[in-house]
Amino acid sequence: MGKIIDFLLGHPVEQSFQAKNVTITPVPQHSAEVIENKIREDMGGATAMGVSAVYACARVIAEGLALPPCYLQKTDAKGRTFATDKSLYRLLNLRPNDRQTSYEFREQIGWHLALTGNAFVWLNRSRIAANRGEILEMLVMNPGDVTLLVDPTKPLAPVRYFLFGQEIPAADIWHLKGPSWLNYEGMKAVSVARNAIGLARATEIYGSKLFENGARPGGLLNLKGSPTQDQLDMVRQAWAAQYSGAGSAHKTALLPGDIEYKPLASTANEAQFIESRRFQIEEVCRYFRVSPTKVFQSLGSQSYASVEQAHIAHDQDTDAHWHTRFMQSATVNLLSDAERAAGYTITLDNRDFLRGTAVERMSYYTAGIAAGIFTRNEAREMEGFDRSDDPSADQLTPAANLFGPGQQNTPAE
């Protein structure tokens, strides 16, 4: 961690970290500050994170990326095994740096990807000859602190990365991209959905003003005769003090005989406020490709069974895509060509979070054991139970009526 701190404080560890004739460092257009300022301009001082639907969608994506355990595995002729002898296994599965767990690390990456379309991880690689290039720790960088430079006139021109104005070797930056229009940078989801987010924010402001200023009853006060301006001001101030605001809603108004009240204000239902709010939540969810049920938005006619199917659809339509992006990017950027050729891959195991009911799982285990696919102890491990001491629990026991008596008690490989 010391090397990272030294670097972030502006004291490069290696000469290769020095800025190389860099005189102009463009403001990163994907930075959180630029996006926030633009949203402030468009939405009168509000921020995207202030819109509950945006926050909820980004949180669903971030937590969906962080929840499954991450493994470094090796595939050979005998199958797939955990590569626990590699230091990268510990970094991915438990502790990528001194400040974060694996869950927190991937959750932060998910937030950055969901909102800015890009995530940047600094890889602290060993400079010692014996294990040169080995990743010692990984630290997520603030997207606003990283600048990309690329020559757009040259196809597949190398991308140069600058952190706090200092050029970083591309091999030391792990750049994860969300949905992309350009091949070197992800699209900024908050910018793309700016209009939908702005309208969602506008409905929130409308609701706030509705309950802040919506006197009940509301309308016109008609003073009989020819009142003076001072009299009109006194009546208006007295009315506002007694009946304006959410805390004064539904109070009974007492009027003298020379004042007539004519209600004019529309109700929330007449203004279709609730319908507009519901539509904007669904619109924001559409941009983030998140099921409305995942942000606790009721769709009205759903039953328990249909909600369950909606969650399954979310796993297939949302989580699976972000998981694939992460796994492929990690395998390409964190492993060397030799390691990939040797069968090493980085995976996210989401099976525990897609399990069925207890009855469905027991039927699955029964069928698997009867077919000789796995042993009883393997089934117990999948359920989180302790292994049985019975030696036969480690034997494959295919059903005799399916495979014949000679196939029973086969040692598990």
C-alpha positions in Angstrom: 0.0 0.0 0.0 3.0 2.3 0.7 3.9 2.5 -3.0 0.4 3.5 -3.9 0.3 6.2 -1.3 3.6 7.5 -2.4 2.4 7.6 -6.0 -0.9 9.3 -5.1 1.0 12.0 -3.1 2.9 12.9 -6.3 6.1 11.0 -5.5 6.5 8.4 -8.4 8.0 5.1 -7.4 9.5 4.3 -10.8 10.9 6.6 -13.5 8.3 5.0 -15.9 5.6 6.8 -13.9 7.0 10.3 -14.8 5.1 12.4 -17.2 6.7 12.2 -20.6 6.7 15.7 -22.1 3.1 16.3 -21.1 2.2 19.9 -21.4 -1.6 19.7 -21.8 -3.8 17.4 -19.8 -7.4 17.7 -21.1 -10.3 17.7 -18.6 -11.7 14.2 -18.5 -15.2 14.4 -20.1 -16.3 11.3 -18.2 -15.4 12.7 -14.8 -18.0 12.8 -12.1 -17.5 16.6 -11.8 -18.2 17.3 -15.4 -21.3 15.1 -15.4 -22.6 16.6 -12.2 -22.1 20.1 -13.4 -23.9 19.4 -16.6 -26.8 17.8 -14.8 -26.9 20.8 -12.4 -27.2 23.1 -15.5 -30.0 21.0 -17.0 -32.0 20.3 -13.8 -31.7 23.5 -11.8 -29.2 22.5 -9.1 -30.2 18.8 -8.8 -27.9 15.9 -9.2 -28.6 12.5 -10.8 -27.8 10.8 -7.5 -30.6 12.8 -5.9 -33.1 10.9 -8.1 -34.0 7.7 -6.2 -34.5 5.6 -9.3 -30.9 6.4 -10.6 -29.4 5.6 -7.2 -31.4 2.4 -6.9 -30.5 1.2 -10.4 -26.8 1.9 -9.9 -26.9 0.2 -6.6 -28.6 -2.9 -8.1 -25.8 -3.1 -10.8 -23.0 -2.5 -8.3 -24.2 -5.0 -5.7 -25.0 -7.6 -8.5 -21.4 -7.4 -9.6 -20.0 -7.6 -6.0 -22.2 -10.4 -4.6 -20.9 -13.5 -6.4 -17.5 -14.8 -5.2 -14.6 -14.2 -7.7 -12.1 -17.0 -8.4 -9.0 -17.6 -10.4 -9.3 -21.1 -11.9 -7.2 -23.4 -14.1 -8.7 -25.8 -16.6 -6.7 -28.8 -17.7 -7.3 -32.4 -18.8 -8.7 -33.3 -15.3 -11.2 -30.4 -15.3 -11.3 -27.1 -13.5 -9.6 -26.4 -10.2 -9.1 -23.3 -8.0 -5.6 -21.8 -8.5 -5.1 -21.1 -4.8 -1.3 -21.1 -5.3 -1.4 -17.9 -7.2 -1.3 -14.5 -5.4 -3.9 -13.2 -7.8 -6.4 -15.7 -6.3 -6.3 -14.0 -2.9 -6.5 -10.5 -4.5 -9.7 -11.4 -6.4 -11.3 -13.6 -3.8 -10.6 -11.8 -0.6 -8.5 -8.7 -0.3 -7.3 -6.7 -3.4 -5.7 -4.0 -1.3 -5.3 -2.9 2.4 -8.5 -0.9 2.4 -11.1 -3.1 0.7 -12.5 -6.6 0.6 -13.3 -8.2 -2.7 -16.9 -7.3 -2.3 -16.2 -3.6 -1.6 -13.7 -3.5 -4.5 -16.1 -4.9 -7.1 -19.0 -2.9 -5.7 -17.0 0.3 -6.2 -16.2 -0.8 -9.8 -19.9 -1.4 -10.3 -20.9 2.1 -9.2 -18.4 3.6 -11.6 -19.5 1.5 -14.5 -23.2 2.1 -13.9 -22.9 5.9 -13.7 -19.9 6.8 -15.8 -19.5 3.9 -18.1 -15.9 3.4 -17.1 -13.9 2.1 -14.2 -10.1 2.4 -13.7 -8.0 0.1 -11.5 -4.3 0.8 -10.8 -2.3 -2.3 -10.7 0.7 -2.2 -8.4 3.1 -4.6 -10.2 6.3 -6.0 -8.7 9.5 -4.5 -10.0 11.7 -7.3 -8.6 13.4 -9.4 -11.2 12.3 -12.7 -9.7 8.6 -12.0 -10.1 8.6 -8.9 -12.3 5.1 -8.0 -13.5 3.2 -9.9 -10.7 0.3 -7.9 -9.4 0.7 -7.1 -5.7 -2.4 -5.1 -5.1 -5.3 -3.4 -7.0 -6.8 0.0 -6.2 -9.8 1.6 -7.9 -9.2 5.1 -9.1 -11.8 7.9 -9.2 -12.9 8.2 -12.8 -12.6 12.0 -12.6 -8.9 11.6 -11.8 -8.0 9.6 -14.9 -7.6 11.2 -18.4 -7.6 9.3 -21.7 -5.6 10.5 -24.7 -5.9 8.7 -28.0 -5.3 9.8 -31.6 -8.8 9.6 -33.3 -7.3 9.8 -36.8 -5.4 6.5 -36.4 -7.4 3.2 -36.1 -6.5 1.2 -33.0 -4.1 3.9 -31.9 -2.7 3.2 -28.4 -4.6 4.7 -25.5 -2.6 6.7 -23.1 -3.6 7.1 -19.5 -2.9 10.0 -17.2 -3.5 10.0 -13.4 -3.2 13.4 -11.7 -1.4 14.7 -14.8 1.3 11.9 -14.8 1.3 9.3 -17.6 0.8 5.7 -16.4 2.0 2.7 -18.4 -1.1 1.1 -20.0 -0.1 -2.2 -18.5 -0.6 -0.7 -15.0 -4.1 0.4 -15.7 -7.0 -2.0 -15.8 -9.8 -0.2 -17.8 -13.2 -1.7 -17.6 -15.8 -0.4 -20.0 -19.6 -0.4 -20.0 -21.7 -0.2 -23.2 -19.5 1.6 -25.7 -19.9 3.7 -28.8 -16.1 4.1 -29.1 -13.8 1.1 -28.8 -11.6 2.8 -26.2 -14.2 4.3 -23.8 -17.6 3.4 -22.4 -20.6 5.7 -22.8 -21.6 7.9 -19.8 -24.9 6.4 -18.8 -25.9 9.5 -16.8 -25.3 11.8 -19.8 -27.2 9.5 -22.2 -30.2 9.4 -19.9 -29.9 13.1 -18.9 -33.4 14.0 -20.2 -35.1 11.1 -18.5 -33.3 11.8 -15.3 -34.2 15.5 -15.6 -37.8 14.7 -16.0 -37.8 12.4 -13.1 -36.2 15.1 -11.0 -38.8 17.6 -12.2 -41.6 15.4 -11.0 -39.9 15.2 -7.6 -39.6 19.0 -7.5 -43.3 19.3 -8.5 -44.3 16.9 -5.7 -42.2 18.9 -3.2 -43.8 22.1 -4.2 -47.3 20.6 -4.3 -47.0 19.7 -0.6 -45.0 22.8 0.3 -47.3 25.4 -1.2 -50.5 23.5 -1.8 -53.0 25.1 0.6 -56.1 23.0 1.2 -58.5 24.4 0.3 -56.7 26.4 -2.4 -57.9 28.9 -4.9 -59.0 32.6 -5.0 -60.0 34.9 -2.2 -62.6 37.4 -3.3 -63.0 40.5 -1.1 -66.3 42.2 -1.5 -66.3 45.9 -2.0 -63.2 47.9 -2.8 -60.5 46.9 -0.4 -57.3 48.9 -0.2 -53.9 47.4 -1.0 -53.0 47.2 2.7 -56.2 45.2 3.3 -55.3 42.8 0.5 -51.8 42.3 1.8 -53.1 41.6 5.3 -55.6 39.0 4.1 -52.9 37.3 1.9 -50.4 37.1 4.7 -52.9 35.9 7.2 -54.1 33.2 4.8 -50.6 32.0 4.0 -49.7 31.9 7.7 -52.7 29.7 8.5 -53.3 27.4 5.6 -50.2 27.1 3.3 -47.9 24.1 3.5 -48.2 20.4 4.0 -48.6 20.9 7.8 -51.7 23.0 7.3 -53.4 20.8 4.7 -57.1 20.0 5.3 -57.6 22.6 8.0 -61.0 24.2 8.2 -60.9 27.8 6.9 -63.0 30.4 8.7 -63.8 33.4 6.6 -65.6 36.7 7.5 -68.7 37.5 5.6 -67.1 40.0 3.3 -64.6 37.4 1.9 -65.5 34.7 -0.6 -63.3 31.7 -1.4 -63.3 30.0 -4.8 -61.3 26.7 -4.9 -59.2 26.3 -8.1 -56.2 24.2 -7.3 -56.1 20.7 -9.0 -55.4 17.6 -7.0 -52.4 15.3 -7.4 -54.6 12.7 -9.2 -56.0 15.4 -11.6 -52.4 16.4 -12.5 -51.6 12.6 -12.9 -48.7 13.1 -10.6 -48.6 9.5 -9.4 -48.7 8.2 -13.0 -45.9 10.5 -14.1 -43.7 9.4 -11.2 -44.3 5.7 -12.0 -43.6 6.2 -15.7 -40.3 8.1 -15.0 -39.1 5.4 -12.7 -39.7 2.8 -15.4 -38.0 5.1 -17.9 -34.9 5.4 -15.8 -34.9 1.6 -15.3 -35.1 1.2 -19.1 -31.9 3.2 -19.6 -30.0 1.2 -17.0 -31.5 -2.2 -18.1 -32.8 -2.9 -14.6 -36.2 -4.5 -13.9 -38.5 -2.1 -12.1 -39.2 -4.8 -9.5 -35.5 -4.7 -8.5 -35.9 -1.1 -7.4 -39.1 -2.0 -5.5 -41.4 -0.4 -8.2 -44.7 -2.3 -8.2 -46.1 -3.0 -11.6 -49.6 -3.4 -10.3 -50.9 -6.7 -11.6 -47.9 -9.0 -10.7 -48.4 -12.1 -8.6 -45.7 -13.8 -6.5 -45.0 -16.2 -9.4 -44.6 -13.4 -11.9 -42.3 -11.4 -9.6 -40.1 -14.6 -9.2 -39.8 -14.8 -13.0 -39.0 -11.1 -13.2 -36.1 -11.7 -10.8 -34.9 -14.6 -13.0 -35.1 -12.4 -16.0 -33.1 -9.7 -14.2 -30.3 -12.3 -13.6 -30.3 -13.1 -17.3 -30.8 -9.7 -18.7 -28.8 -7.5 -16.3 -26.4 -9.3 -14.0 -25.2 -11.8 -16.6 -24.0 -9.1 -19.0 -22.1 -7.2 -16.3 -20.6 -10.4 -15.0 -19.4 -11.3 -18.5 -17.9 -7.9 -19.0 -16.0 -8.2 -15.7 -14.7 -11.7 -16.3 -13.5 -11.2 -19.8 -11.9 -7.9 -19.0 -10.2 -9.4 -15.9 -8.9 -12.4 -17.8 -7.5 -10.2 -20.6 -5.9 -7.5 -18.4 -4.9 -9.4 -15.3 -3.4 -12.6 -16.8 -0.5 -12.9 -19.1 -0.6 -14.6 -22.5 1.3 -17.5 -21.0 -1.2 -17.9 -18.1 -4.2 -17.8 -20.4 -2.5 -20.4 -22.7 -2.0 -22.6 -19.6 -5.8 -22.6 -19.0 -6.1 -19.9 -16.3 -9.4 -17.9 -16.3 -11.2 -15.5 -13.9 -14.8 -16.3 -13.0 -17.7 -15.1 -11.0 -19.8 -18.0 -9.5 -23.4 -16.9 -9.4 -24.9 -20.3 -8.8 -25.7 -19.9 -5.1 -27.9 -16.9 -5.9 -29.9 -18.7 -8.6 -31.0 -21.7 -6.5 -34.6 -22.8 -6.5 -36.7 -23.7 -3.5 -35.8 -26.4 -1.0 -38.1 -28.9 -2.7 -36.6 -28.1 -6.1 -33.0 -28.5 -4.8 -33.8 -31.8 -3.1 -35.3 -33.1 -6.3 -32.1 -31.9 -8.2 -29.8 -33.7 -5.7 -31.8 -36.9 -5.8 -31.7 -37.0 -9.6 -28.0 -36.2 -9.6 -27.1 -38.8 -7.1 -29.3 -41.4 -8.9 -27.7 -40.6 -12.2 -24.2 -40.9 -10.7 -23.3 -37.3 -11.4 -22.2 -36.4 -7.9 -21.9 -38.1 -4.5 -23.9 -37.5 -1.4 -21.1 -35.6 0.2 -20.9 -33.3 -2.8 -24.6 -32.7 -2.4 -24.2 -31.9 1.3 -21.4 -29.4 0.4 -23.6 -27.6 -2.1 -26.2 -27.2 0.7 -23.6 -26.0 3.2 -23.7 -29.1 5.4 -20.8 -30.9 7.0 -19.4 -33.8 5.1 -20.6 -37.3 6.3 -18.0 -39.7 7.8 -19.7 -42.6 6.0 -17.1 -43.8 3.4 -19.9 -44.6 1.0 -20.9 -40.9 1.0 -17.8 -40.2 -1.2 -18.8 -42.9 -3.7 -20.9 -42.4 -6.8 -24.0 -44.5 -6.4 -26.0 -44.6 -9.7 -29.4 -46.2 -9.4 -29.3 -50.0 -10.1 -32.6 -49.9 -12.0 -31.1 -47.3 -14.4 -27.5 -48.6 -14.8 -27.5 -52.1 -13.4 -26.0 -53.4 -10.1 -22.4 -53.4 -11.4 -22.3 -49.6 -11.6 -22.9 -48.9 -8.0 -20.3 -47.8 -5.4 -18.0 -46.3 -8.1 -15.2 -44.1 -6.5 -15.7 -40.4 -7.3 -12.9 -39.0 -9.4 
